[in-house]
């Protein structure tokens, strides 16, 4: 059975947190998956006590207390979030329950419910 030390998984997660330039919301219902909004100032929280090893979660402040709040324009649908580089290549992310906006509004990405978990799987 494969083995990887927790410190190694945490090191991978810590490195992954240094890669993205921004977090974006995207609308996969539109051709080309256009960016709905983005936030460049993102702080990544690494595993806390009791949390899965190799986990990173995005927050809007260095104290890891503020969730990420995005502005959404009327007519857009939020379908997913992505950690993205400045060249617009996606590095990781997740799908969301589709939320359509009839008028301008805000979408909150909740830090402790969002993130990346690096796991070892036996093969």
N, C-alpha and C positions, 0 to 999 in steps of 0.2 A: 504494500500500500504506500502511495507517495506521502511524503512528509515535507512540510514547509513551516519553518518557525514563524510564530506570530510577528516577531520583529521584522522579518522579511516582508510579510504581507503589508504591514504598516508602512514600511519604507516605500513600497510600490505605491501605496495610496498617497503618501506624502509627496512623492514625485509627480503623480498624476495631477495633484492639485496645483502644481506649478506650470502646467502646460497650457490650459485654456486662457484665452485673452478676455473672454466674455461668456455670459450665459444669455441665451436667446430663447424666446418663445417663437414657435413656428406654426404656420397654418398649412397642414398637409392636404387640405381640401382645395388649395389653389395650385396651379401648375408651377413647378419649380420650388415648392415649399417656401414661400417668402417669409422673411423675418417679420414678426409682428412688433417686437420691441427687444431691446437688449440692455444689459447692465454690465459695464466693464469693471466696476469696483466690487469684486466678489472676494469674500474671505472663506477659506475652506477649513472646516472643523474636522480634525482627525479623530479616530475612535476615542470615545469616552468610556468610563467604567460601565461594564455591562453591555456595551455595543459590540457588534461583530467586528472582528479583526479585519483590517484592510478597508475600512469604511471612511469615506469623506463626504461631507455635507456642506452645501453652499449657504452662506449668510451675507447680509448686507453690511455687517459691522464686525470689527475685530473681536468684540466681546461675544460673538455668536448668539445674539439675542434678537436681532432684527431680521425678519424674513425679507425675501426679495419681492418688491412690488413693481410691477410692470404697467405701463400705460397701453391700453388697447383702444384702437379706433373703431368706431361704428362700422359694422359690416364684416369685421374680421372674426375668425374662429380660431381659438387657441387649441391645438391638438397635441403639442409635444414641447419639451424643453431640450436644449442641446448645449453642451460645453463646446465652444467654437473658437477657432484661431482667427487671426485678423484676415487670413486668406479665405475665410468662410468655410474651411473644412471642419466638419464635426468630429469631435474626439470621443465623446460619450454623451449619454443623455437618457431620456425616458419618455414614453408616451403618456399622455394625460387623457382624462375623460374630456371629450370635445365640449367646448364652451363657446357658444356664439354670442356676439354682442350686437344688439340692435342700436345701441347708442354708445358713445365713448364711455370707457370705464377703466377699472383696474383689475389686474389678476395678481394674486399673491401666491408665490411659490414658497411653500412652508419648508424651512430648512430641515427640521427633524423628520420630515416625511419624504425628503428628496435626497438623492445622492448616488454614489458609486460604491459598490461593494466588490472588492477583489477577493475571489475565492479559489481554492484549490479543489479540483474535481479529480477523483480517481478514474483511471482508464484501464 
